């Protein structure tokens, strides 16, 4: 079967599976819609959480980011896994015992304040939309790269699929589709990674492959690195020869520290992750479930680090000094007789992820540090789809300044190419490529669905149910369960439409998702929930002051330095905007503590509630409204 | 449940959390960031130790920490008869 047919087949079958699950898991009540009825098995919930968590960025981009950042990439690997330790130990069990449906629910009830609840709803919506727009864009990009459709058409197809299972099944539908999506993505990621590990180091497990030695000799452009060299030595040698920093050399320790804290704490404070722990039956299940989630995430994350290292070696081996025309058409033989065929390079030039600029006119590709194209980000500007006589795609950028050591770089390599093109670079069969397409879509759709659900439930449950239609006499919602379920479905539809729109016309803030989503979650939800559980004395005034300080400080800092042209020299304590959530969190803790100690302690029933949250027994009881 | 017992349970809970978080901090922020250069002096099969902690090792420790936490807390819950 040809590649295109296989891709349609794999993507089609996986989509059909998600829809069948959605119909089987239709939500009948708001409890089904918000928390999947509260009866999800901890292992299933762990798997769903892992899929919910690992986005298109984890699946497609992260290996590439690490392949280029080297050692500093560890901030992302530790940051996006270490947060689960905080979730398991400090949040999940207590929030499960609290036993409501959403994060604003906790904030609003614990601090008995509709202002706090509303601020929480706004923060949830802003964080989740920033995040979801990137996912919708991710769906569009996968479609456009693998199925040759327009990015926008891809976004719309993604909207339709999410629409079917999120609107119909709510959290129940999403949970069970996420279980299926996790399996699709993990298989899609591991198969090429294992092949790659065998190819580069002759080791089966990629996690152990980095301890291996290279199976081939390769020319890094300056010298030949012999077969049998320790992989990491080969990598450090090759990249330093080409003018990059050594792969294993750490950069700025302080900024790596701040970024790691912001990512960990942000992870633990992200509403779409927290809400997953409301779906299990008991407190002990919430703890176990966080463990399972991290276990399933770790399988992929520990693979990512290895894939990054293999790919960097692989790219240098494949690309350095090959004659373009012969390489992409019939292939060339490496010095040791291995066949090296560059068909993939040509394919991905069409996807605008690769470009070659033959600056020294020798007809061969040279890869080194530095920009190959004159552009602020070194990106190629393609001359429509025109190609030169030797077949490479033409660009219109002026020539960048020459004279770099050891030679001028001629290739632009988008970081996403690392995962997307690995199967082709490693000569894997077509079905593996088709699997990557299905896996990338699974990663993007599972995260998008989780985020959309959080947005719709904060609107229907918190804003409509608990603020706008609150019965002042009883403090409960005036909406019946059926009315609220309908409201939840309508909010989900509205959220999908807005997310799709943002995916098609991504505003500038979407590119700053790491800074905004993680920074704001770290500066708002994480501290306020922790204080709500661990500090019985924390009161309404302290909480509101803390949240406002955290949000306003972090938001303004990011906006000033990213969008208003703030000079990096003026960074507070030298902290880059991606790590500023950490400072926001510290300020939140300090302000909340001081204000709460200056004002009256919280009423007796709230203090009782805190006592109650701390004891596991009794979480199984019904908690409907 | 008496107030005294509840307080004792909470104290034991907090102490377990603090011990586990200490390990969590040491492997990630300690080994993977603050002391990465020192640990990088040690190499196993070409892999620098600090680098390994930052990219893989700390993740394994995180998984083990949650596993220990779950077992530990279940025991404490039973000891104080607050399990479900």
Boltz contact constraints between the chains, C-beta under 6 A:
constraints:
  - contact:
      token1: [A, 71]
      token2: [B, 51]
      max_distance: 6.0
  - contact:
      token1: [A, 74]
      token2: [B, 32]
      max_distance: 6.0
  - contact:
      token1: [A, 74]
      token2: [B, 54]
      max_distance: 6.0
  - contact:
      token1: [A, 74]
      token2: [B, 55]
      max_distance: 6.0
  - contact:
      token1: [A, 77]
      token2: [B, 55]
      max_distance: 6.0
  - contact:
      token1: [A, 78]
      token2: [B, 28]
      max_distance: 6.0
  - contact:
      token1: [A, 78]
      token2: [B, 32]
      max_distance: 6.0
  - contact:
      token1: [A, 78]
      token2: [B, 58]
      max_distance: 6.0
  - contact:
      token1: [A, 81]
      token2: [B, 59]
      max_distance: 6.0
  - contact:
      token1: [A, 81]
      token2: [B, 62]
      max_distance: 6.0
  - contact:
      token1: [A, 82]
      token2: [B, 28]
      max_distance: 6.0
  - contact:
      token1: [A, 82]
      token2: [B, 62]
      max_distance: 6.0
  - contact:
      token1: [A, 85]
      token2: [B, 24]
      max_distance: 6.0
  - contact:
      token1: [A, 85]
      token2: [B, 62]
      max_distance: 6.0
  - contact:
      token1: [A, 85]
      token2: [B, 65]
      max_distance: 6.0
  - contact:
      token1: [A, 88]
      token2: [B, 66]
      max_distance: 6.0
  - contact:
      token1: [A, 89]
      token2: [B, 17]
      max_distance: 6.0
  - contact:
      token1: [A, 89]
      token2: [B, 69]
      max_distance: 6.0
  - contact:
      token1: [A, 210]
      token2: [B, 47]
      max_distance: 6.0
  - contact:
      token1: [A, 211]
      token2: [B, 45]
      max_distance: 6.0
  - contact:
      token1: [A, 211]
      token2: [B, 47]
      max_distance: 6.0
  - contact:
      token1: [A, 230]
      token2: [B, 46]
      max_distance: 6.0
  - contact:
      token1: [A, 232]
      token2: [B, 46]
      max_distance: 6.0
  - contact:
      token1: [A, 232]
      token2: [B, 47]
      max_distance: 6.0
  - contact:
      token1: [A, 233]
      token2: [B, 46]
      max_distance: 6.0
  - contact:
      token1: [A, 248]
      token2: [B, 48]
      max_distance: 6.0
  - contact:
      token1: [A, 248]
      token2: [B, 51]
      max_distance: 6.0
  - contact:
      token1: [A, 250]
      token2: [B, 36]
      max_distance: 6.0
  - contact:
      token1: [A, 256]
      token2: [B, 33]
      max_distance: 6.0
  - contact:
      token1: [A, 257]
      token2: [B, 33]
      max_distance: 6.0
  - contact:
      token1: [A, 282]
      token2: [B, 84]
      max_distance: 6.0
  - contact:
      token1: [A, 287]
      token2: [B, 70]
      max_distance: 6.0
  - contact:
      token1: [A, 288]
      token2: [B, 70]
      max_distance: 6.0
  - contact:
      token1: [A, 290]
      token2: [B, 66]
      max_distance: 6.0
  - contact:
      token1: [A, 291]
      token2: [B, 66]
      max_distance: 6.0
  - contact:
      token1: [A, 291]
      token2: [B, 67]
      max_distance: 6.0
  - contact:
      token1: [A, 291]
      token2: [B, 70]
      max_distance: 6.0
  - contact:
      token1: [A, 294]
      token2: [B, 62]
      max_distance: 6.0
  - contact:
      token1: [A, 294]
      token2: [B, 63]
      max_distance: 6.0
  - contact:
      token1: [A, 294]
      token2: [B, 66]
      max_distance: 6.0
  - contact:
      token1: [A, 295]
      token2: [B, 63]
      max_distance: 6.0
  - contact:
      token1: [A, 298]
      token2: [B, 59]
      max_distance: 6.0
  - contact:
      token1: [A, 298]
      token2: [B, 63]
      max_distance: 6.0
  - contact:
      token1: [A, 301]
      token2: [B, 59]
      max_distance: 6.0
  - contact:
      token1: [A, 302]
      token2: [B, 56]
      max_distance: 6.0
  - contact:
      token1: [A, 302]
      token2: [B, 59]
      max_distance: 6.0
  - contact:
      token1: [A, 305]
      token2: [B, 55]
      max_distance: 6.0
  - contact:
      token1: [A, 305]
      token2: [B, 56]
      max_distance: 6.0
  - contact:
      token1: [A, 614]
      token2: [B, 10]
      max_distance: 6.0
  - contact:
      token1: [A, 615]
      token2: [B, 82]
      max_distance: 6.0
  - contact:
      token1: [A, 616]
      token2: [B, 77]
      max_distance: 6.0
  - contact:
      token1: [A, 616]
      token2: [B, 82]
      max_distance: 6.0
  - contact:
      token1: [A, 616]
      token2: [B, 84]
      max_distance: 6.0
  - contact:
      token1: [A, 617]
      token2: [B, 82]
      max_distance: 6.0
  - contact:
      token1: [A, 617]
      token2: [B, 84]
      max_distance: 6.0
